[in-house]
Amino acid sequence: MICYKCGCTLSEKDFCTGCGADVGMYKKILALSNRYYNDALDKCSVRDLSGAIVSLKQSIKLNKNNVDARNLLGLVYYEIGEVVEALGQWVISKNIRDSKNIATDYLDVIQENPNKLESMNQNLKKYNQSLSLCYQDSLDYATIQLKKILSMAPKYLRARQLLALIYIKGEEWDKAKIELDKCLAIDTKNTMCLRMLHEVDTMLNPVEVNHVKGKKNKNDEHKVQVYRSGNETIIQPINKSESRTGITLLNIAIGLIIGIAVSYFLILPARIYSVNEDANNKISMISDEKDKKTSELEAVELEMTKLKAENEELKKYQISDGEEGGLSAYDVVMDAMNKYLENTEDIARVAESLEKLETPAGLDIVNKSEAFNTMYSRLIERAGSQLASFYFSRGYDSYQSEDYEAAVPNLERAYYYDKSNGDALFYLGNAYRRTGQDDLAKQTYANVIDHFQGTESASKAEIYLAEMNNE
Amino acid sequence: MLDFEEELRKFHPSIEVEDAEEAIFSQDLTDIADALIQVLEKSKKSGE
C-alpha cells in the first residue's frame, strides 16, 4: 500500500511517514475494497456469480486500482457470457498495471483466437436481436434464435434467462424449469432465476406449495415430530407418511384393477382367439386327411369293382383246365390238330376249333403250358398259311359286301396267321376306318406304310392316313 | 404470477465488440479513494 500523495510505502501508522499526509481513512477504504474482493472470492467458490459481481463492483468502486478485483470481475463476466464486459475490465486492468498482470494473458488468449471472438460477438448480436423480437412479441422466432445461441454458448446466462422467461410466458413450465435449473448451475444465487423458478414450481406443484403454505398457517392442526440429527433440526410431519402410504396402497389397487382389466379385455380374447385358431387349423387338417383317405378308398373301391368286372368278363372267355366240365386249352389244340389231320383241306373246322382259344384281349396265346405251346406251334406251322387264306377270303368277302363289322375279326386273324399279307392289313385298316375305329385305322395304316413300303397298299394307306389326319 | 413485460424490462442489450471501445472510455472510473483525497485536500486548503 502506497501513499496517494507522495508514493511512499505506508506503515501501520495513520499518517504517511514520508510526507505526513493523513492516510487513516484512505487505508480503511483500501482495506474495505480488499474485503469485498475476498467476499467475492468466497462467492465464486460456490458459484454465486451474481453475488460475486456485486461484491467486485463494490471493491473497484472503493479502489479503482484493485487489479485483482478487476481481473476477477472480468473472469466472472466471461463465465456468464458477457464477453465485452470482461474485455473492458481486463483492458482497464492492463492499463493500471501493465506488467505482471494476468489480464494480459486473458487478452492475449482472446486476441489469438479471432474466430472465437467473432463467434461470441455473433451470439451477442443474436441475443440483442432476440430481445428486440421479444419486445415485438415475436416470441417463436426469439425462441429459435436463443436456442441457436445456447447451442453455441451454453453458459450465456442472460440468453438462457430470456429463454426461460419466454417459456414461462408460453406456460411451458417444464421447459422453463429445465432452463432455470441450467441457469442456477451456472449462477447458483441468481435472484431473477430463483424468482422465476419459484413461479415455475408453484405452477408445476400447486398442491405441495399450498400444503406448505397451509402448514405454516395452520401449524397447530398438523402434528409434527421434531428431532435433532447432529447439528440439524429435522421436522417430520407424522400424518404425511400415513397419507402417502394410503395413496401408495390406493395406487397399487388401481394398478391391479387396470392390470386385470387389461388382461381381461386385451390379453384373454387374444389368447382365446389363438387357441380357437389352433383348434380350427387342426380340425381343418384332420378334415383334409379324411377327405384324402376317403378319395383314396373310393379310388381303390372303384378299381376293385373294375377288376372284378374284368375278371367276370374274362371268366366267360376263360377256357378252364377241365374243371366244371369245360375244355382245357390243350384239348382245344388237340381237337384242332385232329381235325386237321383228318382232313387237311377242311380248314374251316380247324379254324372253328382254334377260335375257342381267342380272348377279348386278342389272338396271341399267353401263359400256357409248354406242351400246349409245342402242339400249337406245330399246328400253326402246318396250317397257318391255310388259315390265313381262309380268313382273308372270308374277311375280304365281308369287306366287299360292306359288312365291315364281320370283316374286322377275319382280317385280323388273316394277318395274325400271315404277317406278310399286306393286303389283309390294308383292308383291315379300311374296315377299322369304316367302323369308326379311327385310332386303330391310323395305327394299321402306319403299319402298312412301315412294313410294306413300295406296295400299292402302302401308297393308298399313306393317302388315307393323310386324309384322316386332315379331317 | 410474473408479469412478462415487467420482467422483460429487466433484460438489457449486451454490449457488442464493436461498441467495446466506447464502453470502456465512457466508464466512470472515479472511486471512493479519489473522492476522499479531494475531500481531504479541500479541507486542508480551507484550514490554511
Interface residues (C-beta under 8 A of the other chain):
Chain A: Y4 K5 A21 D22 M25 Y26 I29 L30 I60 K61 L62 N63 K64 N65 E82 V83 V84 E85 L87 G88 V91 I92 L117 M120 N121 L124 K125 Y127 N128 L131 C134 Y135 R158 Q161 L162 L165 I168 K169 M192 R195 M196 E199
Chain B: M1 L2 F4 E7 L8 K10 F11 P13 S14 I15 E16 V17 E18 D19 A20 A23 I24 Q27 L29 T30 D31 I32 A33 D34 L36 I37 L40
